[in-house]
Amino acid sequence: MTLPLTTTTLTIKRVPANIDPYADTTPTVVTLNVFGAISGSNGTGSDVGGAQQVLTARLFVESDVDVRIADVVIDETSNEEWRVLWVRKRYELGLGHTVAGLEYVAGHVV
């Protein structure tokens, strides 16, 4: 089944868990060109300090997409990289999908 409204394609990357200090920490691509949506109007933002801003949003993808906490989700339209904070599978009314909380950090601390 396809989500009723998808607004972008996504790449999902994962950093290996239980990393030893000398291991390669390069994220591996879990999936490419996944259809989904990242909420814009429901997201919130806050100024952390200096020129740094933290934004939060929600990700909506098909239920069979493998998304986990700490994954990196790249919006292929804007090239923004979001970090996954939480994940929840939804199964209501036959419209199964996955919802995830995202965080985007922009700027830097001056």
LOTI-7205 format. One record per residue (C-alpha): residue in one letter; z, x, y; residue number from 1. Coordinates in Angstrom, 1 decimal, always signed. Layout:
<nodes>
@residu:a, w:Z, u:X, v:Y, num:NUM
...
</nodes>
This chain:
<nodes>
@residu:m, w:+0.0, u:+0.0, v:+0.0, num:1
@residu:t, w:-0.7, u:+1.2, v:+3.5, num:2
@residu:l, w:+1.7, u:+0.8, v:+6.4, num:3
@residu:p, w:+0.6, u:-1.9, v:+8.8, num:4
@residu:l, w:+0.6, u:+0.4, v:+11.8, num:5
@residu:t, w:-0.1, u:+4.1, v:+11.6, num:6
@residu:t, w:-0.7, u:+6.1, v:+14.8, num:7
@residu:t, w:-1.1, u:+9.7, v:+13.7, num:8
@residu:t, w:-1.5, u:+12.0, v:+10.8, num:9
@residu:l, w:+1.3, u:+14.4, v:+9.8, num:10
@residu:t, w:+1.9, u:+17.6, v:+8.0, num:11
@residu:i, w:+5.3, u:+18.1, v:+6.3, num:12
@residu:k, w:+6.7, u:+21.6, v:+5.7, num:13
@residu:r, w:+9.8, u:+22.6, v:+3.8, num:14
@residu:v, w:+12.0, u:+25.7, v:+4.0, num:15
@residu:p, w:+13.3, u:+26.7, v:+0.6, num:16
@residu:a, w:+17.0, u:+25.8, v:+0.0, num:17
@residu:n, w:+19.7, u:+28.3, v:-0.9, num:18
@residu:i, w:+17.9, u:+31.2, v:+0.8, num:19
@residu:d, w:+19.1, u:+34.7, v:+0.1, num:20
@residu:p, w:+19.1, u:+36.9, v:+3.2, num:21
@residu:y, w:+16.2, u:+38.9, v:+2.0, num:22
@residu:a, w:+14.0, u:+36.1, v:+0.7, num:23
@residu:d, w:+10.8, u:+34.9, v:+2.5, num:24
@residu:t, w:+11.8, u:+32.0, v:+4.7, num:25
@residu:t, w:+8.3, u:+30.9, v:+5.5, num:26
@residu:p, w:+8.1, u:+27.1, v:+5.3, num:27
@residu:t, w:+5.7, u:+25.8, v:+2.6, num:28
@residu:v, w:+3.4, u:+22.9, v:+3.2, num:29
@residu:v, w:+4.6, u:+19.9, v:+1.2, num:30
@residu:t, w:+1.7, u:+17.6, v:+2.2, num:31
@residu:l, w:-1.2, u:+17.4, v:+4.7, num:32
@residu:n, w:-2.9, u:+14.6, v:+6.5, num:33
@residu:v, w:-0.3, u:+11.9, v:+5.8, num:34
@residu:f, w:-0.8, u:+8.7, v:+7.7, num:35
@residu:g, w:+2.4, u:+7.6, v:+9.6, num:36
@residu:a, w:+3.9, u:+6.8, v:+12.9, num:37
@residu:i, w:+6.5, u:+8.5, v:+15.1, num:38
@residu:s, w:+8.3, u:+6.0, v:+17.4, num:39
@residu:g, w:+7.8, u:+6.7, v:+21.0, num:40
@residu:s, w:+9.6, u:+3.9, v:+22.8, num:41
@residu:n, w:+12.6, u:+3.8, v:+20.5, num:42
@residu:g, w:+13.3, u:+7.5, v:+20.9, num:43
@residu:t, w:+16.0, u:+8.8, v:+23.2, num:44
@residu:g, w:+16.3, u:+12.0, v:+25.1, num:45
@residu:s, w:+19.1, u:+14.1, v:+26.7, num:46
@residu:d, w:+19.2, u:+17.2, v:+28.8, num:47
@residu:v, w:+21.2, u:+19.8, v:+26.9, num:48
@residu:g, w:+21.4, u:+22.5, v:+29.5, num:49
@residu:g, w:+19.1, u:+24.6, v:+31.6, num:50
@residu:a, w:+15.5, u:+23.4, v:+30.9, num:51
@residu:q, w:+16.3, u:+22.3, v:+27.3, num:52
@residu:q, w:+15.8, u:+18.7, v:+26.3, num:53
@residu:v, w:+16.5, u:+17.2, v:+22.9, num:54
@residu:l, w:+14.5, u:+14.1, v:+21.9, num:55
@residu:t, w:+15.1, u:+11.8, v:+18.9, num:56
@residu:a, w:+12.7, u:+9.4, v:+17.3, num:57
@residu:r, w:+11.9, u:+7.7, v:+14.0, num:58
@residu:l, w:+9.3, u:+8.5, v:+11.5, num:59
@residu:f, w:+7.6, u:+5.8, v:+9.4, num:60
@residu:v, w:+5.5, u:+6.9, v:+6.3, num:61
@residu:e, w:+4.6, u:+5.4, v:+2.9, num:62
@residu:s, w:+7.4, u:+5.3, v:+0.3, num:63
@residu:d, w:+5.7, u:+7.8, v:-2.0, num:64
@residu:v, w:+5.7, u:+10.6, v:+0.7, num:65
@residu:d, w:+8.2, u:+13.3, v:-0.1, num:66
@residu:v, w:+10.4, u:+13.7, v:+3.0, num:67
@residu:r, w:+13.8, u:+15.4, v:+2.9, num:68
@residu:i, w:+16.5, u:+16.3, v:+5.4, num:69
@residu:a, w:+15.7, u:+19.6, v:+7.2, num:70
@residu:d, w:+11.9, u:+19.3, v:+6.6, num:71
@residu:v, w:+9.6, u:+20.0, v:+9.5, num:72
@residu:v, w:+7.2, u:+17.2, v:+10.4, num:73
@residu:i, w:+4.2, u:+18.2, v:+12.5, num:74
@residu:d, w:+2.3, u:+15.5, v:+14.4, num:75
@residu:e, w:-1.3, u:+16.6, v:+14.0, num:76
@residu:t, w:-2.3, u:+14.7, v:+17.2, num:77
@residu:s, w:+0.1, u:+16.4, v:+19.6, num:78
@residu:n, w:+1.1, u:+19.5, v:+17.5, num:79
@residu:e, w:+4.8, u:+18.7, v:+18.1, num:80
@residu:e, w:+7.2, u:+19.9, v:+15.4, num:81
@residu:w, w:+10.1, u:+17.6, v:+14.6, num:82
@residu:r, w:+13.1, u:+18.3, v:+12.4, num:83
@residu:v, w:+14.2, u:+15.6, v:+9.9, num:84
@residu:l, w:+17.9, u:+14.6, v:+10.4, num:85
@residu:w, w:+18.1, u:+11.8, v:+7.8, num:86
@residu:v, w:+15.9, u:+9.8, v:+5.4, num:87
@residu:r, w:+16.1, u:+6.3, v:+4.1, num:88
@residu:k, w:+13.8, u:+4.4, v:+1.7, num:89
@residu:r, w:+13.1, u:+0.7, v:+2.6, num:90
@residu:y, w:+11.8, u:-1.9, v:+0.1, num:91
@residu:e, w:+11.9, u:-5.2, v:+2.0, num:92
@residu:l, w:+9.3, u:-7.9, v:+1.4, num:93
@residu:g, w:+7.0, u:-5.7, v:-0.6, num:94
@residu:l, w:+6.4, u:-3.4, v:+2.4, num:95
@residu:g, w:+8.1, u:-0.3, v:+0.9, num:96
@residu:h, w:+8.2, u:+2.6, v:+3.2, num:97
@residu:t, w:+10.3, u:+5.6, v:+4.3, num:98
@residu:v, w:+12.1, u:+5.8, v:+7.6, num:99
@residu:a, w:+13.5, u:+9.2, v:+8.8, num:100
@residu:g, w:+15.4, u:+10.2, v:+11.9, num:101
@residu:l, w:+13.7, u:+13.1, v:+13.8, num:102
@residu:e, w:+14.8, u:+15.6, v:+16.4, num:103
@residu:y, w:+12.5, u:+17.6, v:+18.8, num:104
@residu:v, w:+13.9, u:+20.3, v:+21.0, num:105
@residu:a, w:+11.8, u:+21.2, v:+24.1, num:106
@residu:g, w:+12.3, u:+23.9, v:+26.6, num:107
@residu:h, w:+14.9, u:+26.6, v:+26.5, num:108
@residu:v, w:+18.4, u:+27.4, v:+27.8, num:109
@residu:v, w:+18.2, u:+29.2, v:+31.1, num:110
</nodes>
